[in-house]
Structure formats: structure tokens, C-alpha cells
Amino acid sequence: MCKVKAKIGRKKVVLQTIGYRGKKEAKTTIGDLRQARAFIAYKKDSKGLRVGSTKTVRVAGKKIKVKVKKWSRGSRLLLPKQDRPLKGISAKRLRRAVVR
């Protein structure tokens, strides 16, 4: 799990990545991002995200269409239409998006 900077509409947010392929997470944060299948928006950032709606999330300059679902304690699960949406992005662009 790692955190990544993103934009939902005009709002800048921090999302957490989940849903890895294989037995374990990658050893590096860039590999971690490339494996991720879904995002979690924190409760404070998920105020305008209605459950069941479709939103466009911009991560590392790439637009990703996501479906909004319920998650734990008010946070929202953002499930992309495609599998592993950050796979094809260069390491340089992903490094800028990682929250340290």
C-alpha cells in the first residue's frame, strides 16, 4: 500500500492504493503503484463522492474513469474500469505523484 497524489475534479487529494496481483506487494513504491488495482479516498476528501457515481481521477497526468463504492468509516473505494490503470506510466511521472 502506498499513497499517491491525485485530482478528482478540481480538488487535489491523496489516495491510497490497494488490490495487488500475486502473493505480496512490490518491493519499490513505483512497482507498488504499477500493480495497484484500486484506490481509497479518505473520509475528509470523499465529501462529494456519491456512492454509485462514475468519476474521472487524474493520477500522474493520466485520466482514469472510476466507479465510487462504499468503504470503511466514510472513506470511498475508487474502482477503475480497467485492470491496473497505472501500469504503462513512466517511472519519472509516477515518482512525482508518490506521497512520501
BELSUL-V205522 format. One record per residue. N is the residue number from 1. RES is the residue in one letter. PSI is psi in degrees with one decimal (NA if undefined). Layout:
BEGIN
n=N res=RES psi=PSI
n=N res=RES psi=PSI
END
This chain:
BEGIN
n=1 res=M psi=132.4
n=2 res=C psi=165.7
n=3 res=K psi=145.0
n=4 res=V psi=143.2
n=5 res=K psi=140.1
n=6 res=A psi=170.4
n=7 res=K psi=130.0
n=8 res=I psi=107.5
n=9 res=G psi=-122.9
n=10 res=R psi=-3.5
n=11 res=K psi=128.5
n=12 res=K psi=129.6
n=13 res=V psi=167.7
n=14 res=V psi=126.6
n=15 res=L psi=151.9
n=16 res=Q psi=140.8
n=17 res=T psi=144.4
n=18 res=I psi=176.7
n=19 res=G psi=64.2
n=20 res=Y psi=157.0
n=21 res=R psi=138.2
n=22 res=G psi=-168.3
n=23 res=K psi=-36.8
n=24 res=K psi=171.9
n=25 res=E psi=163.0
n=26 res=A psi=162.2
n=27 res=K psi=-25.1
n=28 res=T psi=161.0
n=29 res=T psi=-33.1
n=30 res=I psi=-43.7
n=31 res=G psi=-34.9
n=32 res=D psi=-46.1
n=33 res=L psi=-41.0
n=34 res=R psi=-29.4
n=35 res=Q psi=-21.7
n=36 res=A psi=140.0
n=37 res=R psi=-13.7
n=38 res=A psi=166.6
n=39 res=F psi=153.5
n=40 res=I psi=126.7
n=41 res=A psi=131.6
n=42 res=Y psi=160.2
n=43 res=K psi=-42.6
n=44 res=K psi=-26.4
n=45 res=D psi=-11.4
n=46 res=S psi=22.2
n=47 res=K psi=-43.1
n=48 res=G psi=5.1
n=49 res=L psi=101.7
n=50 res=R psi=137.9
n=51 res=V psi=131.6
n=52 res=G psi=-11.9
n=53 res=S psi=163.9
n=54 res=T psi=129.3
n=55 res=K psi=162.3
n=56 res=T psi=124.9
n=57 res=V psi=135.5
n=58 res=R psi=114.1
n=59 res=V psi=123.5
n=60 res=A psi=37.4
n=61 res=G psi=0.7
n=62 res=K psi=132.1
n=63 res=K psi=130.5
n=64 res=I psi=124.2
n=65 res=K psi=129.0
n=66 res=V psi=153.0
n=67 res=K psi=134.0
n=68 res=V psi=127.0
n=69 res=K psi=162.5
n=70 res=K psi=149.2
n=71 res=W psi=-162.9
n=72 res=S psi=134.9
n=73 res=R psi=42.1
n=74 res=G psi=-12.2
n=75 res=S psi=166.3
n=76 res=R psi=144.1
n=77 res=L psi=126.6
n=78 res=L psi=108.1
n=79 res=L psi=111.5
n=80 res=P psi=154.2
n=81 res=K psi=-36.3
n=82 res=Q psi=160.3
n=83 res=D psi=132.8
n=84 res=R psi=70.8
n=85 res=P psi=-20.9
n=86 res=L psi=11.1
n=87 res=K psi=-40.9
n=88 res=G psi=3.2
n=89 res=I psi=141.8
n=90 res=S psi=155.1
n=91 res=A psi=-33.5
n=92 res=K psi=-44.8
n=93 res=R psi=-37.0
n=94 res=L psi=-36.0
n=95 res=R psi=-36.6
n=96 res=R psi=-28.4
n=97 res=A psi=-16.9
n=98 res=V psi=137.0
n=99 res=V psi=126.6
n=100 res=R psi=NA
END
